Amino acid sequence: MKPRLKNAGARRRVAEMLRVDHAGEYGAVAIYRGQQAVFGRSPATAPIAAQLAEMEAEEQKHLDAFDRLLVEREVRPTAMTPIWNVAGYGLGVVTALMGEKAAHACTEAVESVIEGHYGDQAEEIAEAEPELAATFREFREDELHHRDTAIEGGAHDAPGYAVLSRVIRAGCHAAIRITERV
């Protein structure tokens, strides 16, 4: 997929989008891996570990797509990747240690931010970059499915849900702003 935008400002904006989305998918994979590291240790939590592995596989598919797009469009990835890896994995481990509902609350919070982010991006570039907008919409649907799965799994029943959700959402928004630039 070749860039269609001729304007340098528009190309920079798409580069920001791709950098952020790549980092977000990288972080999501790390979160799910951290959660699986906890839940995968016991037969009692094998069902949630399997569910998380499925979601991780979808996030990995997204990450692979953004890896390709960064190369095709000559966009540098964020310099924050090592930090997002540690932060994502740590968030996954901590929320899993808090229990299944807290892990679901983490997923619900992250995916709520990301699906809105993809929706906004798709709308912003729909006319100039219809293929890329379609990719954003496709990935948004996967994120919505993850969010809905987390809600069904009891995300809103997690101890301290309101605070946990606000903190995670704020962290996601901060990561987006930082990754656009760094």
C-alpha positions in Angstrom: 0.0 0.0 0.0 1.7 3.2 -1.2 1.0 6.5 0.6 -1.5 8.6 -1.3 -0.8 11.8 0.6 1.3 14.4 -1.2 1.2 17.0 1.5 4.1 16.8 3.9 1.9 17.7 6.9 -0.5 14.9 6.1 2.3 12.4 5.6 3.7 13.4 9.0 0.2 12.9 10.5 -0.1 9.4 9.0 3.4 8.6 10.2 2.3 9.6 13.8 -0.7 7.4 13.5 1.3 4.4 12.3 3.9 4.9 15.0 1.3 5.1 17.7 -0.7 2.2 16.4 2.5 0.0 16.1 3.4 0.9 19.7 -0.1 0.3 20.9 -0.2 -3.2 19.4 3.3 -3.9 20.8 2.0 -2.9 24.2 -1.1 -4.9 23.9 0.9 -8.0 23.1 3.1 -7.4 26.1 0.0 -7.0 28.4 -1.5 -10.2 27.3 1.9 -12.0 27.6 2.2 -10.7 31.2 -1.3 -11.8 32.1 -0.6 -15.3 30.6 2.6 -15.6 32.6 0.4 -15.4 35.7 -2.7 -17.3 34.6 -0.8 -20.0 32.6 0.8 -21.4 35.8 -2.3 -23.0 37.2 -4.9 -25.4 35.7 -7.6 -23.4 37.6 -6.8 -20.4 35.4 -6.2 -22.2 32.1 -9.5 -21.0 30.6 -8.6 -17.3 31.0 -5.0 -18.0 29.8 -6.4 -19.6 26.7 -8.7 -16.7 26.1 -5.8 -14.2 26.5 -3.7 -16.3 24.1 -6.4 -15.9 21.5 -6.6 -12.1 22.0 -2.8 -11.9 21.9 -2.8 -13.7 18.6 -5.1 -11.1 17.2 -3.0 -8.3 18.6 0.1 -10.0 17.1 -1.6 -10.0 13.7 -2.2 -6.2 14.1 1.4 -5.7 15.2 2.7 -7.6 12.1 0.6 -5.4 9.8 2.0 -2.3 11.4 5.6 -3.7 11.2 5.0 -4.0 7.4 3.4 -0.5 7.2 6.3 1.2 9.0 8.7 -0.4 6.5 6.6 0.4 3.4 6.1 4.0 4.5 9.6 4.5 5.9 8.2 5.5 9.3 10.5 5.1 12.3 9.0 3.2 15.3 8.9 5.0 18.6 12.0 5.2 20.7 9.8 4.3 23.6 9.4 0.6 22.5 11.6 -0.8 25.3 9.7 1.2 27.9 6.2 0.3 26.5 7.3 -3.4 26.5 8.2 -3.3 30.2 5.2 -1.2 31.1 2.8 -3.4 29.2 4.2 -6.7 30.5 4.2 -5.2 34.1 0.6 -4.0 33.7 -0.4 -7.5 32.6 1.4 -9.2 35.4 0.0 -6.8 38.1 -3.6 -6.9 36.9 -3.5 -10.7 36.6 -2.1 -11.0 40.1 -5.1 -8.9 41.2 -7.4 -11.6 39.7 -9.3 -12.5 36.6 -11.7 -9.6 36.9 -8.9 -7.1 37.3 -7.3 -8.5 34.2 -10.5 -8.1 32.4 -10.8 -4.5 33.7 -7.4 -3.9 32.2 -8.4 -5.2 28.8 -11.7 -3.3 28.9 -9.9 0.0 29.7 -7.1 -0.4 27.1 -9.4 -1.6 24.4 -11.9 1.2 25.0 -9.2 3.7 24.4 -7.8 1.9 21.4 -11.1 1.3 19.6 -12.0 5.0 19.9 -8.5 5.9 18.7 -8.8 3.6 15.6 -12.3 5.0 14.9 -11.0 8.6 15.0 -8.1 7.7 12.8 -10.3 5.9 10.2 -12.6 8.9 10.0 -9.7 11.4 9.7 -8.1 9.6 6.7 -11.1 7.9 5.1 -11.0 10.1 2.0 -7.3 10.4 1.4 -6.3 6.9 2.5 -9.3 4.5 2.1 -7.2 1.3 2.4 -5.5 2.4 5.6 -8.8 3.6 7.0 -10.3 0.1 6.2 -7.4 -1.4 8.1 -8.1 0.8 11.1 -11.8 -0.1 11.0 -11.0 -3.8 10.8 -8.6 -3.6 13.8 -11.2 -1.5 15.7 -13.7 -4.4 15.4 -11.2 -6.8 16.9 -10.6 -4.4 19.8 -14.3 -4.0 20.3 -14.6 -7.8 20.5 -11.8 -7.9 23.1 -13.5 -5.1 25.2 -16.9 -6.9 25.0 -15.3 -10.2 26.1 -13.7 -8.5 29.0 -17.0 -6.9 30.1 -18.7 -10.3 29.9 -15.8 -11.7 32.0 -16.6 -9.4 34.8 -14.4 -6.3 34.2 -16.8 -4.0 35.9 -16.9 -6.2 39.0 -13.1 -5.9 39.6 -12.2 -4.6 43.0 -11.5 -0.9 42.6 -12.7 -1.0 39.0 -13.4 2.8 38.7 -9.9 3.8 39.9 -8.2 1.0 38.0 -10.0 1.8 34.8 -9.3 5.6 35.1 -5.6 5.0 35.8 -5.2 2.6 32.9 -7.1 4.8 30.4 -5.0 7.8 31.5 -1.9 5.8 30.9 -3.0 4.9 27.5 -3.8 8.5 26.6 -0.4 9.6 27.9 1.3 6.8 25.9 -0.4 7.9 22.7 0.6 11.6 23.2 4.3 10.6 23.9 4.5 8.1 21.1 3.2 10.6 18.5 6.4 12.6 19.1 9.1 10.3 20.4 
